[in-house]
């Protein structure tokens, strides 16, 4: 289960859904192959703990938390980037480009026990980065982020919010036990989604 020293909550504004993936053939010091699966919202993994990442529909700052199967919380909040080297700015969407950084909190919080790692994740660089593809329904994220601690993280499994059909299909798509359908389903609070 998910254990957290602080509270995180998902609301309709935490619209990133699906999973990012970071894995490879080279193990890191913890014995894992990369960061593993990263859930962008509790609606993606069915967790009882409410959490999520918000990627704004237009220009603006990303915020919230994702969950890594191996390393726990990943913060997309600019206040958690203090101490990153090189210095990272807060995660931001400008047009369809996502720039700035995120941080793996368990590595940051390990301090002197982190083995010299800082847990910082760069969302864009000279030859890599994340973009939002608004031509898909729902909009999707393309590209890779880079962690100097854990390697490449592929965001191609991440979408923004529910597809239009999930907001007007008469089915309880998010959580069959809550019996909420269409506009009452989490992620379908905007009438423009129907």
C-alpha positions in Angstrom: 0.0 0.0 0.0 0.9 3.6 -0.3 2.3 5.1 2.9 2.8 8.9 3.1 4.3 11.2 5.7 2.1 14.0 4.3 -1.4 14.2 2.7 -2.0 14.4 -1.0 -5.3 14.7 -2.6 -6.7 14.3 -6.2 -9.4 16.6 -7.4 -10.8 17.2 -10.8 -7.8 19.5 -11.5 -5.4 16.6 -11.2 -6.1 15.6 -14.8 -3.0 13.6 -15.8 -3.9 9.9 -16.1 -2.1 6.7 -17.0 1.4 5.7 -16.4 4.9 6.8 -17.3 7.7 4.1 -17.4 11.3 4.1 -16.6 13.2 0.8 -16.9 16.2 -0.7 -18.4 18.9 -3.4 -18.3 21.2 -1.6 -15.8 20.2 -1.8 -12.2 20.7 1.2 -9.9 22.1 0.9 -6.4 18.7 0.0 -5.0 18.5 -3.0 -7.3 15.6 -1.8 -9.4 15.8 -1.3 -13.1 15.0 2.4 -13.4 12.0 4.1 -11.7 9.5 1.5 -12.8 5.9 2.3 -13.4 4.8 5.8 -12.4 1.1 6.4 -11.8 0.0 9.9 -12.6 -3.3 9.8 -10.6 -5.0 7.4 -8.2 -7.8 6.9 -10.8 -5.1 5.2 -12.9 -4.0 2.6 -10.4 -7.2 2.3 -8.3 -5.4 3.4 -5.1 -7.6 4.4 -2.1 -5.1 7.3 -1.5 -6.2 10.3 -3.5 -3.4 11.9 -5.5 -2.6 13.2 -8.9 -0.7 15.6 -11.2 -2.3 18.6 -12.9 -1.1 19.5 -16.4 -2.9 22.8 -17.3 -5.1 22.9 -20.4 -3.2 26.0 -21.5 0.0 27.8 -20.4 0.7 27.4 -16.6 2.4 25.5 -13.9 2.2 21.8 -13.3 1.4 20.7 -9.8 0.7 17.7 -7.6 2.1 14.2 -7.1 2.7 11.0 -9.0 3.5 7.6 -7.5 6.4 5.4 -8.4 6.1 1.7 -7.6 9.7 1.6 -6.4 10.4 5.1 -5.0 7.1 6.5 -3.8 6.0 10.2 -4.3 7.2 12.3 -7.2 6.5 16.0 -6.8 5.6 18.3 -9.6 5.5 21.2 -7.2 8.2 23.9 -7.7 8.9 24.2 -4.0 10.4 20.7 -3.9 13.1 21.5 -6.5 15.4 23.3 -4.0 18.9 21.7 -4.1 18.6 20.2 -7.6 21.9 20.3 -9.5 21.8 21.5 -12.2 19.1 24.0 -11.0 15.6 23.1 -12.3 12.7 25.5 -12.7 9.2 24.6 -11.7 7.4 22.3 -14.2 5.5 24.5 -16.7 3.4 24.1 -19.8 4.0 26.8 -22.5 2.1 26.1 -25.6 2.4 22.3 -25.9 5.9 22.1 -24.4 6.5 20.9 -20.8 9.7 22.2 -19.3 11.3 22.4 -15.8 11.5 19.6 -13.3 10.0 17.2 -10.9 11.5 15.4 -7.8 11.5 11.9 -6.3 10.9 12.8 -2.7 12.2 9.6 -1.0 15.6 10.3 -2.6 15.6 13.9 -1.6 14.5 13.1 2.0 17.2 10.4 2.4 19.7 13.3 2.6 23.2 11.9 3.5 21.9 8.4 3.0 20.9 9.0 -0.6 24.4 7.9 -1.9 24.9 11.3 -3.5 21.7 11.2 -5.5 19.2 14.1 -5.4 16.1 12.7 -7.0 15.7 15.5 -9.5 14.0 14.8 -12.8 14.5 17.1 -15.8 11.4 17.3 -18.0 13.2 18.9 -21.0 16.7 19.3 -22.4 18.6 20.0 -25.6 17.7 16.6 -27.2 14.7 15.5 -25.2 11.5 16.7 -23.6 7.8 16.4 -23.1 5.1 17.7 -25.3 1.3 17.7 -25.1 -0.5 16.3 -28.2 -3.8 18.0 -28.4 -4.7 16.2 -31.7 -5.6 13.0 -29.7 -8.7 12.5 -27.6 -8.0 12.7 -24.8 -4.9 14.8 -25.2 -1.7 12.8 -24.6 1.9 13.4 -23.5 4.8 12.5 -25.7 8.5 12.2 -25.0 11.0 11.4 -22.3 12.2 13.0 -19.1 15.7 12.4 -17.6 16.7 11.4 -14.1 20.5 11.5 -13.6 19.8 9.0 -10.8 17.5 6.5 -12.6 17.7 7.2 -16.4 15.0 7.9 -19.0 11.3 8.1 -18.1 8.8 7.5 -21.0 5.6 9.6 -20.7 3.9 8.2 -23.8 1.3 6.4 -21.6 0.1 9.6 -20.0 -3.2 11.3 -21.1 -4.9 14.5 -19.8 -8.3 13.8 -18.3 -11.1 11.5 -19.5 -11.9 10.9 -23.1 -15.0 12.7 -24.2 -16.9 9.5 -24.5 -16.3 8.6 -20.9 -18.1 11.8 -19.8 -21.3 11.1 -21.8 -21.5 7.3 -22.1 -23.9 6.5 -19.2 -21.3 4.2 -17.6 -19.5 4.5 -14.3 -16.0 4.4 -15.8 -13.8 5.6 -12.9 -14.9 3.5 -10.0 -17.7 1.0 -10.5 -18.5 0.9 -6.7 -19.4 4.6 -6.4 -22.2 4.3 -9.1 -21.3 7.8 -10.4 -21.8 8.3 -14.2 -21.0 10.9 -16.8 -20.6 14.4 -15.3 -20.6 12.9 -11.7 -17.6 10.7 -12.5 -14.3 12.1 -11.3 -12.6 14.0 -14.1 -15.9 14.9 -15.9 -16.8 18.0 -14.0 -16.6 20.4 -17.0 -19.8 20.5 -19.1 -17.5 21.1 -22.1 -16.3 17.5 -21.7 -19.6 16.0 -22.8 
